[in-house]
Amino acid sequence: MADACIVFSDLTPGYDRHPAVHQLDGRVAKGALLAVVGGNGSGKSTLLKGIVGMLKPMGGACTVTPGTGIAYLPQQSELDRSFPASVRELVALGLWPRRGLLGRHRAVDRQAVSSALAAVGLAGFEGRSIGALSGGQLQRALFARVLVQDAGLILLDEPFNAIDARTLADLVALIKAWHGEGRTVLVVVHDLDLVREHFPEALLLARRPVEWVVASRLPNLAHRTA
């Protein structure tokens, strides 16, 4: 059995004394590619924030293997696009675990940002304002920020919302590449057809019950996500 990257022990995450998921038990193996699915309000985003440490559990525990770097991509709605930042500056934020927020970027860092932008199809966009990007371009830039973090555990919250088909295909290819490199990837996804096609495993959240399933079984469980 593969070593665990994440272990949930009777975990109950939530906000302001309101549980989002009740008593989650289970493990995510190192190198897993896992879709997190469920209806609105089922706790998907809350679970990711609990894993990354943004929320303290109301009960139980979530344990990430010590020494595992975490890259977290929140929903676009949580990003202030009016902030006067360039694409280069947005992507370079991914370097802060190594350089600090006020650390000086070296030539190797600037090259890492340029390489990440090229990998997501945004070469030449370094100086553009984030407010001038389309939804798909912004999501590509956010994936570039994940790339420069070089993390072992990647958490993506609804990365496929409001993007075109070409961007969707490119981002799925990046996710599969991370999986192929042995990284552990958790993705919140609403489109069950997309899950069945591209994800080997899924965690179905519906407050109660919670199920770990083979993604191909999701059609028989879809009615339980509401």
N, C-alpha and C positions, 0 to 999 in steps of 0.2 A: 504494500500500500504506500502511495506517495506521501511524503512528509506534508504536514499542514502548513499553509501560509497564514490562514486565519482560523481561529477556533471561537465559536459562539457557545457560551455556557449560560443557558437560561436567560439570555439577553432580552431586556425590555427597553428599547430606546423610545424617546418621546420628547415632547415639549411641554413646559409649564404643567407638569403633573398629568399630562394626557398621553398615555402610551400610544405609540404608532404601530408597534409590532409586539406581540405578547410571547415572551419566554421562548426565544429562538435558540435552538440547539443545533449544532452541526459543525462541519469543518469545510474549508475550501482548500483543496490541495495546491501545493506549489505548482505553477505552470498551468493552472486551470483557466479555461475561457468560459465564464459564467454569465448568462443573462439574468437580470433581476427583473421580474415581471409582476404585474398586479394592477388592479384598478386604481383610480384616483383616491388618494388618502390611505392607501394600503401600507405606506411606510417605506417606500423604495428609497426616496431621497434621504429620509431620516436615517435609514440604515447606513448609507454611504457616509453621511456626516458622523455617525457614531464610530465607524471604522477608522476614519481619518483623525478622530479625536476632537472634532468640533463640538460634539455633544457628549456629556457624561451620561452613562446609562442610568435609567431609573431603577434597574435591577439587573442582576447577573453581570456578565463580563464579556468583552470582546478582546481577544488577544491576538495581536499580530506578531509573527516570529521576530524576535529581537534582531536589529540590524537591517531590517527590510526597509528600503526607501519607498515612500509612497508619493505618487503623483495623482492629484485629484482635479478633475475637470467638472466644475459645477454647471448648472443650467445657464444658458445665455442670459436668461432674465435676471440673473443675479449679478451681471456685469454692467457697470455704469459706462455706457458707450459715449456719454458726453464728456468723460474725463479726457483731458488733452494729452493723450499718449499716442505714440507712434506704434506701428506694428513691431518694429525692432524692440521697443521698450516693453511691449506686452510679452513678447516671447522671452526676452532676457530675464523676466521675473522668474522663469523656471530655473535660473542659475542661483537663486538666493540661498538654497540649502548649502551650497559650496562656497559662495562668495559673500553672503550676507546682503541685506537690502541695500547697504551703502558701500559695498565692496567695489573696488575698481575692476572693471572688465579688461581682461588681457586679450591679446590677439587670438588665442585659442578659443576664448569665449565668443568673440565676435564671429569667428569662423563657424563655431557650433550653431549660432543663431542663423547665419546665412545658409548653412547646410540643412538645418531643420526646415527653413522656409522653402528651400528648393525641393525638399522631400515631399512637402504638402502642396506643391504647385504654386507657390507664392514668391518665387524668385523675382527680385526687383520691387517688391512691395515694402521694403524695410522702412522707408520714410513716410509711408502713407498713414494718415490718421485712422485710428480704429473706428471712428465715427463715420468714415467714408466707405467702409467695407460693407458688402452685402452680407446677408446672414450666412451664406455658404462660405464666403471668404473669411469671415470672422471665426467660424468653426474650424477652418483649416489653420488659422493662426493659433487658435487655442490648442489644437493638436500639435503644432510645432512647439508650443510651450511645454507640452508633455514630453515631447521627444528630447528636448535638451535636459530634462530632469534625469533621464537614464535610470528610472526607478524599477524596482523589482515587482512592485504592486501598483497597478493602474486602476483607478476608479473613475468611471465616466458616467455622468448623470444626464441622460437623455441627449446624447450627442448627435442624433439623427433628426432632430426637430427642425422644420423650416429650411431644409436644404434640398438642392436639386439632385436628380438621379446620378449625375456624374460625380458630384461631391460625395454622395452616399457611397458609391462604389469605391472611390478612392479612400475614404475613411475606413470602410470595412476592410480593405486590403491592408491598411496600416495596422489595424487591430489584429488581423491574422498574422501579420509579420511579427508583432510583439509576442503573440502566443507562440509562434514558431521559435522565437528566441528564448523561450522558457519563462517569460514573465507571467505573472498572475494578473488576469484582466477581468474586472467585474463591470458590466455595462447595464444601466437601466434602459430598458427598451419597451416601447408600447406595441410595436408592430410584431404580432406573433408569427406572421409569415416570414419575416426577416429573421426571427429567432430560430425558427425551424430550419431555415436554409443555412444559417451560418454559425450557429452556436451548438456545441455538443451537450451542454448542460444548462439547466435553468433553476432558479430559486423562485418559487411562486409564493407571493405574499398576499394575504387576504385577512390580515389581523389574526384571525383564527379560522382554519388551521394554516400552518405553513408546511410547504412540501418542497423537497428536493427532487427534481424529475429530470429524466432524459428529455431533451428539448423536443424530440419527435412526438412525445406524448401530449404536448401542449394543446392540440385541438380538442382532446377529450376533457381538458381541465379549464378551457377558456371561460366557461360560464361561471367559474368559481372566483374569477378575478374581480367581479363587480362588487 
